[in-house]
Amino acid sequence: MVVEVYPIKRLPRRFEVFDYLIPEGLEIKRGNFVLVPWRNRQIWGVAARIKEIPMRDIKLKTVAEVMDGICLSDQEVRFYEQTAGDLVQSVGSILHAAWPKVPKRGKEFARRERTGYQLTLPKSEIANVRQVFEQMNHLNQGFVLASDLRRTAVLIAGMIHEEPKQANLIICPNGRDAELLAAGLHHLKPILVSGQETPIARWQAWQAWRRQGGLFIGTRLSALLLHPEIKNVFVIRSGQQNHKQEDRNPRYDTRRLARLIQDGWPAKLWQMDAVPRVDDLAIFADQEFLGKPNSTSVFMIEKQKEKTTAPHPALGSTTIKMIEEAVLNNQKVVCVYNRKGVARQLKCNDCAYTFPCQTCQGRHLVYEHTIKCHRCEKTETIPLQCPRCHKKDLWHQGFGNRLLARAIQKFFPQNSVGLIEKGEALGASLNADILVVTNYWLENIFNPFVKTEV
């Protein structure tokens, strides 16, 4: 007999499966992990199917070993085959993305005892949360409105608390979200794969989840680490662009993979975020949008209408007034402005030259005394004249966060203003009355489980 094997190795699509002889006395079935010869070494692969010895006169190599204690189910193998077909990749490349290195043997996975946060919500939201629980129990999928990770954790805990031993998969857009969510759900003793562990540690965590069940929390890679009996799939902050891997093959989208899991097992699918994407409006029916928007008041400010009365071009008069009210009430103010530097670019007022980076042709951001390309990190001194027309009439176009922080400090001289961005020392900035931050603060510093008066 011959077994067709998917090697766990990056391969072009045309190299789909490879035939190996099954030695006498060795039983192999679809989904087994098999050790096979590969050129001058041995690698692991997954058995695709068993067939009779081919008629053609080809000398086949022989399977060396079958891994004990693990066998992918037929639906798991079909999931990898369908994913490879959708992405126009070989099945081996998909398997390699999940387990770049399969250990022959290793230490038993030790489930980490975590200390975390207490899950609390305002009393005004309890009725809405209970209603969402009831709806989730009667649906097979839905988009759940959750404004932050704390509320997301409450909803997940309520959904699975009756059967915590069932296999539940949580897919997060980045490692920090996964770690915060694991801390918020520490009482459920989750298994965490944050992307920082070694391939062997990842394999051990996956194996522990397959044996013990329970809650498995991970980054987008966790969408490829399956369990034969998944009950719920939660896609956290489903609108976040990090759910789609675009920088290297295989270029997969975890939201698409979550739907494949839902169809193949079947499992319940829950996408959770503050607002749905346009795609979600087409995927989910009206009754599958659960929860209510956060009760926080939202104000729309049109800067063009306030332009004549605004104290600063980047700050409307309404914005200044709201900051002033918050400061008087001893509340911390966070201004999110995702533009670094003093200005967005340097421009010649005579010939409109914009000073592109000479290395990568990217756009420079203007700082106090330098211009910096954030694509290749090249920094140059601000030129004295235009290299094209040799005129000296250079001006700063747009506003950066540093100029915005200075303007706010001018309006509120009695209060401290802190600037937080990637690559800058935090120091006392975190304790400032008014914070001017980029998205770096939202993604890497802000902790929704710790109550702050903002």
C-alpha positions as CSV (number, residue, x, y, z in Angstrom):
1,M,0.0,0.0,0.0
2,V,1.0,3.6,-0.6
3,V,0.2,6.7,1.4
4,E,0.0,10.2,-0.1
5,V,1.7,12.7,2.2
6,Y,1.5,16.4,2.6
7,P,5.0,17.4,3.7
8,I,5.0,20.1,6.4
9,K,7.2,22.3,4.3
10,R,6.9,25.5,2.2
11,L,6.4,24.2,-1.3
12,P,5.1,25.6,-4.6
13,R,1.4,24.7,-5.4
14,R,2.4,22.2,-8.1
15,F,4.0,20.0,-5.4
16,E,0.8,18.9,-3.8
17,V,1.4,15.3,-2.4
18,F,4.2,12.8,-2.4
19,D,3.8,9.0,-2.5
20,Y,5.5,6.8,0.1
21,L,5.4,3.0,0.7
22,I,3.8,1.8,3.9
23,P,6.0,-0.9,5.5
24,E,4.4,-4.1,6.6
25,G,3.0,-4.0,10.1
26,L,2.6,-0.2,10.1
27,E,-1.0,1.1,10.1
28,I,-1.6,4.6,8.7
29,K,-4.8,6.4,8.1
30,R,-5.8,9.9,6.9
31,G,-4.6,12.6,9.3
32,N,-1.7,10.7,10.8
33,F,1.6,12.5,11.3
34,V,4.2,10.5,9.5
35,L,8.0,10.8,9.4
36,V,9.2,10.4,5.8
37,P,12.6,10.7,3.9
38,W,13.1,14.0,2.2
39,R,16.3,14.3,0.2
40,N,19.1,13.7,2.7
41,R,17.0,14.0,5.8
42,Q,13.6,13.2,7.3
43,I,10.7,15.5,7.8
44,W,7.2,15.3,9.2
45,G,4.1,15.2,7.0
46,V,0.4,14.5,7.2
47,A,-1.2,11.5,5.6
48,A,-3.7,12.6,2.9
49,R,-5.0,9.2,1.7
50,I,-4.2,5.6,1.3
51,K,-4.1,3.9,-2.1
52,E,-2.9,0.8,-4.0
53,I,0.7,0.6,-5.3
54,P,0.8,2.6,-8.6
55,M,1.4,0.7,-11.8
56,R,4.1,2.9,-13.0
57,D,7.7,1.7,-12.5
58,I,8.9,4.2,-9.9
59,K,10.9,3.2,-6.8
60,L,9.2,4.8,-3.8
61,K,10.8,5.6,-0.5
62,T,9.3,4.2,2.7
63,V,7.6,5.8,5.7
64,A,9.9,5.8,8.6
65,E,7.6,6.4,11.6
66,V,4.0,7.3,12.6
67,M,3.6,9.7,15.5
68,D,1.6,8.2,18.4
69,G,-1.1,10.0,20.2
70,I,-2.3,12.4,17.6
71,C,-4.3,12.1,14.4
72,L,-6.1,15.0,12.6
73,S,-9.7,14.3,12.0
74,D,-11.1,14.2,8.4
75,Q,-12.7,17.6,8.9
76,E,-9.4,19.1,10.0
77,V,-7.6,17.8,7.0
78,R,-10.4,19.0,4.7
79,F,-10.1,22.5,6.4
80,Y,-6.4,22.7,5.4
81,E,-7.1,21.4,1.9
82,Q,-9.9,24.0,1.4
83,T,-7.7,26.8,2.8
84,A,-4.9,25.9,0.5
85,G,-7.3,25.9,-2.4
86,D,-8.7,29.3,-1.5
87,L,-5.2,30.8,-1.1
88,V,-3.7,29.1,-4.2
89,Q,-1.0,27.5,-1.9
90,S,0.2,24.0,-1.3
91,V,-1.3,22.2,1.7
92,G,2.2,21.8,3.0
93,S,2.7,25.5,3.1
94,I,-0.5,25.9,5.2
95,L,0.7,23.2,7.6
96,H,4.1,24.8,7.8
97,A,2.6,28.1,8.8
98,A,0.9,26.4,11.7
99,W,3.8,24.2,12.8
100,P,7.2,25.1,11.2
101,K,8.8,22.6,13.4
102,V,7.1,19.4,14.7
103,P,8.9,18.0,17.7
104,K,9.4,14.2,17.8
105,R,9.0,14.3,21.6
106,G,8.9,17.0,24.2
107,K,8.0,18.0,27.7
108,E,4.4,18.0,28.8
109,F,2.7,21.4,28.5
110,A,2.4,23.1,31.9
111,R,-0.8,25.2,32.0
112,R,0.2,28.6,33.4
113,E,-1.6,29.9,36.5
114,R,-2.5,33.5,35.7
115,T,-3.3,36.4,37.9
116,G,-5.7,38.7,36.2
117,Y,-8.3,41.3,36.4
118,Q,-11.8,41.2,37.9
119,L,-14.5,41.5,35.3
120,T,-16.9,44.3,36.2
121,L,-19.4,46.4,34.3
122,P,-21.5,49.4,35.1
123,K,-25.0,48.5,36.4
124,S,-26.6,50.3,33.5
125,E,-25.1,47.8,31.1
126,I,-26.2,44.6,32.9
127,A,-29.6,44.3,31.3
128,N,-28.2,44.7,27.9
129,V,-25.5,42.0,28.6
130,R,-28.2,39.5,29.8
131,Q,-30.2,40.1,26.7
132,V,-27.2,39.4,24.5
133,F,-26.6,36.1,26.3
134,E,-30.1,35.0,25.6
135,Q,-29.8,35.9,21.9
136,M,-26.4,34.1,21.6
137,N,-27.9,30.9,23.1
138,H,-30.5,30.9,20.3
139,L,-28.3,31.8,17.3
140,N,-25.5,30.0,15.5
141,Q,-23.6,33.2,14.5
142,G,-23.7,36.9,15.1
143,F,-21.9,40.2,15.3
144,V,-21.7,41.4,18.9
145,L,-21.2,45.0,19.7
146,A,-18.4,45.3,22.3
147,S,-16.7,48.6,22.8
148,D,-13.5,47.3,24.4
149,L,-11.8,44.1,25.6
150,R,-13.3,44.3,29.1
151,R,-16.8,44.1,27.8
152,T,-15.7,41.5,25.3
153,A,-14.3,39.3,28.1
154,V,-17.6,39.6,30.1
155,L,-19.6,38.5,27.1
156,I,-17.3,35.5,26.4
157,A,-17.2,34.5,30.0
158,G,-21.0,34.5,30.2
159,M,-21.3,32.6,26.9
160,I,-19.1,29.6,28.0
161,H,-19.4,29.6,31.8
162,E,-21.9,26.7,31.8
163,E,-19.6,24.3,29.9
164,P,-16.0,25.7,30.4
165,K,-14.5,22.3,29.3
166,Q,-15.8,22.6,25.8
167,A,-13.3,23.6,23.1
168,N,-13.6,27.3,22.5
169,L,-11.3,29.3,20.2
170,I,-10.6,33.0,20.6
171,I,-8.7,34.7,17.7
172,C,-7.2,38.1,18.5
173,P,-5.6,40.6,16.0
174,N,-2.3,40.9,18.0
175,G,-0.4,39.5,20.9
176,R,-1.2,42.2,23.4
177,D,-4.9,41.8,22.9
178,A,-4.5,38.0,23.5
179,E,-2.5,38.6,26.7
180,L,-5.0,41.1,28.1
181,L,-7.9,38.8,27.3
182,A,-6.2,35.9,28.9
183,A,-5.7,38.0,32.0
184,G,-9.3,39.0,32.0
185,L,-10.5,35.4,31.6
186,H,-7.8,33.9,34.0
187,H,-10.5,32.2,36.1
188,L,-11.2,29.9,33.0
189,K,-7.6,28.9,32.9
190,P,-7.0,29.6,29.2
191,I,-4.2,28.3,27.0
192,L,-2.4,31.3,25.4
193,V,-0.5,31.4,22.1
194,S,0.6,35.0,21.7
195,G,3.2,34.6,18.9
196,Q,6.2,35.1,21.2
197,E,6.6,31.4,22.1
198,T,8.9,28.9,20.2
199,P,7.4,26.6,17.6
200,I,7.9,23.6,20.1
201,A,6.0,25.5,22.8
202,R,3.3,26.3,20.4
203,W,3.0,22.7,19.4
204,Q,2.8,21.7,23.1
205,A,0.1,24.3,23.8
206,W,-1.9,23.1,20.9
207,Q,-1.6,19.4,22.0
208,A,-2.7,20.3,25.5
209,W,-5.8,22.0,24.2
210,R,-6.7,19.0,22.1
211,R,-6.4,16.7,25.1
212,Q,-7.9,18.9,27.8
213,G,-10.3,21.2,25.9
214,G,-11.3,24.5,27.4
215,L,-10.4,28.0,26.2
216,F,-7.7,28.6,23.6
217,I,-6.6,32.2,23.0
218,G,-4.2,33.2,20.3
219,T,-3.3,35.6,17.5
220,R,-4.3,35.1,13.9
221,L,-2.1,32.0,13.8
222,S,-4.5,30.3,16.2
223,A,-7.0,30.1,13.3
224,L,-4.8,27.3,11.9
225,L,-4.5,25.4,15.2
226,L,-7.7,23.3,15.3
227,H,-9.5,21.1,17.7
228,P,-11.7,18.2,16.5
229,E,-14.7,19.5,18.5
230,I,-14.7,23.3,18.4
231,K,-18.0,24.7,19.9
232,N,-17.5,28.5,19.6
233,V,-15.2,30.7,17.6
234,F,-14.8,34.3,18.8
235,V,-13.1,36.8,16.4
236,I,-12.0,39.7,18.7
237,R,-11.9,43.3,17.3
238,S,-13.0,41.8,14.0
239,G,-12.5,45.0,12.1
240,Q,-8.8,45.3,12.9
241,Q,-6.6,45.1,9.8
242,N,-4.2,42.7,11.6
243,H,-6.7,39.9,11.1
244,K,-5.4,39.7,7.6
245,Q,-1.8,38.6,6.9
246,E,-0.6,40.5,3.9
247,D,3.2,40.7,4.3
248,R,4.1,37.1,3.5
249,N,2.6,33.8,2.3
250,P,0.2,32.3,3.1
251,R,-1.8,35.5,2.9
252,Y,-4.9,34.5,4.9
253,D,-7.7,36.3,6.6
254,T,-8.8,34.9,10.0
255,R,-12.4,36.0,9.4
256,R,-12.5,33.8,6.4
257,L,-10.9,30.9,8.2
258,A,-13.4,31.3,11.1
259,R,-16.3,30.9,8.6
260,L,-14.6,27.7,7.3
261,I,-14.4,26.4,10.8
262,Q,-18.1,27.3,11.4
263,D,-19.1,25.3,8.3
264,G,-16.9,22.3,8.8
265,W,-17.5,21.4,12.5
266,P,-20.1,23.0,12.9
267,A,-19.3,25.7,15.5
268,K,-20.9,29.0,16.5
269,L,-19.2,32.1,15.1
270,W,-19.1,35.4,17.0
271,Q,-17.4,38.5,15.6
272,M,-17.0,41.1,18.2
273,D,-16.1,44.8,17.8
274,A,-17.3,48.3,18.5
275,V,-18.7,48.7,15.0
276,P,-19.3,46.3,12.1
277,R,-17.4,46.5,8.8
278,V,-19.3,46.9,5.5
279,D,-18.7,43.2,4.8
280,D,-20.3,42.3,8.1
281,L,-23.5,44.1,7.0
282,A,-23.8,41.7,4.1
283,I,-22.7,38.6,6.0
284,F,-25.0,38.8,9.0
285,A,-28.8,39.2,9.0
286,D,-30.4,42.0,10.9
287,Q,-31.4,39.8,13.9
288,E,-27.7,38.6,14.2
289,F,-26.4,42.0,15.2
290,L,-26.4,41.8,19.0
291,G,-26.0,44.4,21.8
292,K,-26.4,48.1,21.9
293,P,-23.8,50.8,21.2
294,N,-21.9,52.2,24.1
295,S,-24.0,54.8,25.9
296,T,-21.1,57.3,25.8
297,S,-22.1,60.6,24.1
298,V,-20.6,61.2,20.7
299,F,-20.2,64.7,19.2
300,M,-19.4,65.4,15.6
301,I,-17.3,68.5,15.1
302,E,-17.0,70.1,11.6
303,K,-13.8,72.0,11.7
304,Q,-14.6,73.9,8.5
305,K,-17.6,75.5,10.2
306,E,-15.6,76.5,13.2
307,K,-12.6,77.6,11.2
308,T,-13.3,81.3,11.6
309,T,-13.7,81.1,15.4
310,A,-11.2,78.3,16.1
311,P,-8.2,79.3,18.3
312,H,-6.0,76.9,16.3
313,P,-6.4,75.4,12.8
314,A,-6.0,71.8,14.1
315,L,-8.3,72.4,17.1
316,G,-11.9,73.5,16.9
317,S,-13.5,75.8,19.5
318,T,-15.8,72.9,20.6
319,T,-12.8,70.7,21.2
320,I,-11.0,73.2,23.4
321,K,-14.2,73.8,25.4
322,M,-14.7,70.0,26.0
323,I,-11.0,69.7,27.1
324,E,-11.5,72.6,29.5
325,E,-14.6,71.0,31.0
326,A,-12.8,67.7,31.5
327,V,-9.8,69.3,33.1
328,L,-12.0,71.3,35.5
329,N,-13.7,68.0,36.6
330,N,-10.2,66.5,37.3
331,Q,-10.6,64.0,34.4
332,K,-7.7,62.9,32.2
333,V,-8.0,63.9,28.6
334,V,-6.7,61.7,25.7
335,C,-6.3,63.2,22.3
336,V,-5.6,60.6,19.6
337,Y,-3.8,62.1,16.6
338,N,-1.9,59.6,14.5
339,R,0.5,62.0,12.8
340,K,4.1,62.2,14.1
341,G,6.4,65.2,14.1
342,V,5.9,68.9,13.7
343,A,4.3,68.8,10.2
344,R,3.2,66.1,7.7
345,Q,5.7,67.2,5.0
346,L,8.1,69.9,3.9
347,K,7.2,71.7,0.7
348,C,8.7,74.4,-1.6
349,N,6.4,77.3,-1.9
350,D,7.7,78.2,-5.4
351,C,7.9,74.9,-7.3
352,A,5.9,72.6,-5.0
353,Y,8.8,70.2,-4.5
354,T,7.9,67.8,-1.6
355,F,11.4,66.5,-0.7
356,P,10.8,62.7,-1.2
357,C,13.3,60.3,0.5
358,Q,16.2,59.7,-1.8
359,T,16.5,56.1,-0.6
360,C,13.0,54.8,-0.9
361,Q,11.0,57.7,-2.4
362,G,8.8,57.8,0.8
363,R,7.5,61.0,2.3
364,H,9.4,62.7,5.0
365,L,7.9,63.8,8.2
366,V,9.1,67.2,9.6
367,Y,10.6,67.4,13.1
368,E,12.1,70.4,14.9
369,H,15.5,70.3,13.1
370,T,15.3,67.2,10.9
371,I,13.1,65.4,8.3
372,K,12.7,61.7,8.7
373,C,11.4,59.0,6.5
374,H,9.4,56.4,8.5
375,R,9.6,53.9,5.8
376,C,13.3,53.4,5.7
377,E,14.1,55.4,8.9
378,K,16.5,57.7,7.2
379,T,17.0,61.1,8.9
380,E,18.3,64.2,7.3
381,T,18.8,67.8,8.5
382,I,16.2,70.2,7.2
383,P,17.6,71.7,4.0
384,L,18.1,75.5,3.7
385,Q,16.9,75.6,0.1
386,C,15.0,73.7,-2.5
387,P,17.2,71.3,-4.5
388,R,15.1,71.8,-7.6
389,C,14.6,75.6,-7.9
390,H,17.2,76.6,-5.2
391,K,14.7,79.0,-3.6
392,K,14.5,79.3,0.2
393,D,10.8,79.7,0.5
394,L,10.1,76.4,2.3
395,W,7.0,75.8,4.5
396,H,5.5,73.1,6.7
397,Q,2.4,71.5,5.3
398,G,-0.1,70.0,7.8
399,F,0.2,69.5,11.5
400,G,2.0,66.8,13.5
401,N,1.3,65.6,17.0
402,R,4.2,67.7,18.5
403,L,2.8,70.9,17.1
404,L,-0.6,69.9,18.4
405,A,0.8,69.2,21.9
406,R,2.4,72.7,22.0
407,A,-0.8,74.3,21.0
408,I,-2.8,72.5,23.7
409,Q,-0.1,73.4,26.3
410,K,-0.5,77.1,25.2
411,F,-4.2,77.0,25.9
412,F,-3.8,75.1,29.2
413,P,-0.5,76.4,30.8
414,Q,-1.6,75.3,34.3
415,N,-2.0,71.6,33.2
416,S,0.6,69.1,32.1
417,V,0.5,67.8,28.5
418,G,2.2,64.5,27.7
419,L,3.2,63.2,24.2
420,I,3.2,59.5,23.7
421,E,4.3,57.8,20.5
422,K,6.3,54.8,19.5
423,G,10.1,55.1,20.0
424,E,9.8,57.9,22.6
425,A,10.6,57.5,26.3
426,L,7.4,57.6,28.3
427,G,8.7,59.1,31.5
428,A,6.1,61.2,33.3
429,S,4.0,61.5,30.2
430,L,1.6,58.8,31.3
431,N,0.6,60.9,34.4
432,A,0.0,64.1,32.5
433,D,-3.4,65.8,32.7
434,I,-3.8,65.8,28.9
435,L,-2.3,63.1,26.7
436,V,-1.6,63.6,23.0
437,V,-1.1,60.0,21.6
438,T,-0.8,58.1,18.4
439,N,-2.4,54.7,17.8
440,Y,0.6,53.2,19.6
441,W,-0.9,54.1,22.9
442,L,-4.3,52.5,22.1
443,E,-2.6,49.3,20.9
444,N,0.3,48.9,23.4
445,I,-0.3,50.9,26.6
446,F,-4.0,51.5,27.2
447,N,-5.5,48.8,29.4
448,P,-9.4,48.6,29.4
449,F,-9.4,46.3,32.4
450,V,-7.9,49.1,34.6
451,K,-10.4,51.8,35.4
452,T,-9.3,55.3,34.5
453,E,-11.1,58.6,34.6
454,V,-10.8,59.7,31.0
